[in-house]
């Protein structure tokens, strides 16, 4: 019985390796400990009694700045309901931005999602004290996450997601191959699987139906980071 390697070897006509997509995650590492969180709230943000309630105020301020930014730049803001397919909702906004030819934030989405957040409470015997000693711990809670969907002339569609709770995580998603697919399509090097017979961009897909100029595809891929 033939194995997978043999089946692929006998049926794959062209192999081209390059970076397909990039996913990045970032956070503030020093805000992973109670001591540094308290110092941050006391000395950087100016709260006389560091408590987790401060992060609620920080989050409200961040949300206000996001809405102010959206209004100033004419960016639509959409609150996602539970179970909605965010990428499908964002697609027409990103396609409209791509048609304009310039990089821009196409849509800001807001969704309540679970996250690990800091919680504080007065220590035993401290409730009602003027300057109570606070106990801290990490708990799961539903908080607002902000999705920034954008179109970049070089990278194509991308988004980043963040929330306003320490350690202030950020997730960035980039699909490297997609912008160059539009170049290949314009040069009639490749054809989209969703548009048989006609070159074009296949939405968020990274696949293609066929390739008419193998050497040109390989040459372009080698120019990209990670390509060979």
Buried (B, 14 or more C-beta within 10 A) or exposed (E): EEEEEEEEEEEEEEEBEBBEEBEEEEBBEEBEEBEBBBBBBBEEEEBEBBBBEBBBEBBEEBBEEBBEBBEEEEBEBBEBEEEEEBBEBBBEBBBEBBEEEEBBBBBBBBBBEEBEBBBBBBEEEEEEEEEBEBEBEEEEBEBBBBBBBBBBEEBBBBBBBBBBBBBBBEBBBBBBBBBBBBEBBEBEBBBBEBEEEEBBBBBBBEEBBEBEBEEBBBEBBEEEEEBE
